[in-house]
């Protein structure tokens, strides 16, 4: 067994989720390939300079993204050190990248752009029926794409008008309302769009053998296609992926003064602190918290 294979087994032993294991091992494999191309075939020959040279190839990527590589590399080299595969503690001397948690402001779609996005979908086409239902669920309920992928037909309780699932990220069960527009979109897909398949998943691929979506399918390609078709001019420098639809729901709930615990429950967060990131998109609320310089000066003059 190679050191790389042993590391893969270690991640499984630690109980990492499949998607996390794939992401970790992919980053390690990229490093190993780079090192091999530069004449480094054995782990004991790896130096900090080799790693820093590889990190230079990631120039231009977001700091947070590069930070994920460093996190994985620390994990990997700590594992190698523990097995006696390397003598130097490379994990301890890897460069440190400061990536403040929740530093970025979530993007919020306008209601008009959301309408144009949904209108761009051909709902007469079987695949369009699927995509419309998926995007409607993301927009109206704020479900993560991983949770939408994992939805089963049995997740829909038609009698109680609810959607019941266990969230992929947290493992926590959640019950959401089956809103009328979502319900009718799902019915239209099941009756007139979904290919015949033995898959229990509600949404499936529309190419033979008509299986469930893969764990790494983020629906990004489909979303981008509809953005272009709708002719939307979204601002540069901000992410407009499926997760931005989730932050949009949070922003809309803040607009109508929904309490943070209610938003947290709707999004399936385990902690209200996690939901707190969305306070940054409540522009009006932040304005109310702003300090008036004139008020500060008048207070100082009275002291």
PyMOL commands that set and color helices and strands:
alter all, ss='L'
color gray80, all
select helices_A, chain A and resi 3-13+18-37+43-45+48-56+63-82+90-93+111-119+126-141+145-150+153-155+180-192+220-230+242-255+260-267+272-281+283-289+293-301
alter helices_A, ss='H'
color red, helices_A
select strands_A, chain A and resi 156-157+162-166+173-177
alter strands_A, ss='S'
color yellow, strands_A
deselect
rebuild
show_as cartoon
